[in-house]
Amino acid sequence: NACHTVLPTLDSQLDVEQLHLKAQQSDLICKAIQTLSPDQQQVIELTFFRGLTNQEIADHLAIPLGTVKGRIRLALQHLRRRLEPAMRKGWL
């Protein structure tokens, strides 16, 4: 699962409290991503964790570019709704 790449690495610049907060934020985001459909999870992973462009994703998956864009848009809308309570509380 590419979600685990969100977790911060140990860095002397981060104190334990900051590291804990980043781990909690990563966990919230990963859990939200897991609620997406498999197709939406796939395009989110390819876009945000692997850095592929929309066209590269379309070519890789052999689907139309518009389908890629639509899946990303729907996934981001879903994630926004799912994470909104945490954002309002200042957790993200």
C-alpha positions in Angstrom: 0.0 0.0 0.0 1.5 3.3 -1.1 -0.2 5.0 1.7 2.6 4.1 4.0 5.0 6.3 2.0 3.2 9.3 3.5 4.6 8.5 6.9 7.5 10.8 7.9 11.0 9.6 8.2 12.9 10.2 11.4 14.5 13.6 11.1 16.5 15.4 13.7 14.4 18.5 12.8 11.3 16.8 14.1 10.7 16.4 17.8 8.8 13.4 19.1 5.5 15.4 19.4 5.7 16.6 15.8 6.6 13.1 14.6 3.5 11.7 16.4 1.3 14.4 14.9 2.5 13.6 11.4 2.0 9.9 11.9 -1.6 10.6 13.1 -2.2 12.8 10.1 -0.9 10.1 7.7 -3.1 7.5 9.4 -6.2 9.7 8.9 -5.3 10.3 5.2 -4.6 6.6 4.6 -7.9 5.5 6.2 -9.7 8.0 4.0 -8.0 6.8 0.9 -9.0 3.2 1.8 -12.7 4.2 1.6 -12.3 5.1 -2.1 -13.3 2.7 -4.8 -10.4 0.6 -6.1 -10.4 2.7 -9.4 -10.2 5.9 -7.4 -7.5 4.5 -5.1 -5.5 3.5 -8.1 -5.5 7.0 -9.7 -4.8 8.7 -6.4 -1.8 6.4 -5.8 -0.4 7.0 -9.3 -0.9 10.7 -9.1 0.1 11.6 -5.6 2.4 8.8 -4.5 4.1 8.0 -7.8 4.0 11.4 -9.4 2.5 10.4 -12.8 0.7 12.9 -14.9 -2.9 12.4 -16.0 -1.8 11.4 -19.5 0.8 8.9 -18.1 -1.9 7.3 -16.0 -4.3 7.1 -19.0 -1.5 5.5 -21.0 -0.5 3.1 -18.2 -4.1 2.0 -17.5 -5.2 2.1 -21.2 -8.2 4.3 -20.3 -9.3 7.7 -21.7 -7.7 10.8 -20.2 -11.2 12.1 -19.3 -11.8 9.0 -17.3 -8.6 9.6 -15.3 -9.6 13.2 -14.7 -13.1 12.2 -13.6 -11.8 9.5 -11.2 -9.3 12.0 -9.6 -12.0 14.7 -9.3 -14.5 12.3 -7.7 -11.8 10.8 -5.4 -10.7 14.3 -4.2 -14.4 15.3 -3.6 -14.8 12.1 -1.5 -11.6 12.7 0.4 -12.5 16.3 1.1 -15.9 15.3 2.6 -14.3 12.5 4.5 -11.5 14.6 6.0 -13.5 17.8 6.5 -14.2 17.1 10.2 -10.5 16.7 10.9 -9.6 19.8 8.9 -12.2 21.8 10.9 -10.6 20.6 14.2 -7.2 21.7 12.9 -5.9 18.1 12.8 -4.8 18.4 9.1 
